[in-house]
Amino acid sequence: MSKEKLLYLSQADVETVDLTMAEVIELVETAFREKGEGRVEMPPKPGVHPGEGDNFIHAMPAYIPGMNSVGVKWVSGFPNNYKRGLPYITGLLILNDPETGLPISVMDCEWITAKRTAAATAVAARYLARPNSSTLGVLGCGVQGHTNTEALNVLFPLEKVMAYDVNSEALNDFADNISSRLGLEVVPVEAPREAVSGCDLIVTAGPILKKPHATIKPGWMDEGAFASLVDFDSYWHPDAIKEADKFCTDDVPQLMHYQEIGYFQDIPPIYADLGELVAGKKPGRETSEERTMACNLGLALDDMAVAPVIYQRAVEKNIGTWLPL
């Protein structure tokens, strides 16, 4: 009988490990540097689409030798889950031993997905946004609205957040949380344009849709602004995206895969991927007037950058439940 075992970490366990956003940003940036140097194995994520609409469940494997990390995330996104009182994003992550291939941990991935997605926005902004950016516009005040604000606040001297959401309860919760937790001035706005025009940084974080609702129109985004398209191109009119001087993504093969299954049907040419920017293979922002965009798709790379540290700290702190294999 095998004596091997794995550590199960619930969502509460993962949160209890208490990894800071600053640490998550550093780990994600390290992973993208490895990617930019060609030292990561990560195929485009396959997926299935149960039911109707924009539901998805994706398998996301990655191997980062330099971070001694390998594993897979099985993650779902069901936009209508809120009607059932359930989160939009749910799933599990399996971390393996790179020497033996044995699974060493299974952990909830909701917290990890929320934090590492925001960390990728912050890493992109470090290379593409103006360093003195102080006004953030957030469109979509759910989980990613909260975490992206938190992450950008780590790297930038934020003072004010212009917040928009079609759900007034989500908008009010966001305003209360961000103002009390981060000490930022939050201005709830009634019109989407107020969270775009006049902002140094823009984050769109609604549901991911194959057919964009194209709320953000050309002429709204100021010169010198940076936008993170967390919800892909869902919020953006194609002509508004095409105003970007540099349109970047986190992985070109993954974006091309998405195009093959119906997403990103009208976007500009890709200037660079995030690994190229972090590794110095291509320059990021070069003038204060450039409009820049990062459409990060969410990579297994991000998860596998964070998961080993969560596992190691959980072991050190005696957090979680050991299960026999």
Secondary structure by P-SEA (a helix, b strand, c coil): cccbbbbbbcaaaaaaccccaaaaaaaaaaaaaaaaaccccccccccccccccccbbbbbbbbbcccccccccbbbbbccccccccccccbbbbbbcccccccccccccaaaaaaaaaaaaaaaaaccccccccbbbbccccaaaaaaaaaaaacccccccccccccaaaaaaaaaaaaaacbbbbbbbcccccccccccbbbbbcccccccccccccccccccbbbbcccccccccccccccccccccccaaaaaaaaaaccccccccccccaaaaaacccccccccccbbbbbccccaaaaaacaaaaaaaaaaacccccccc
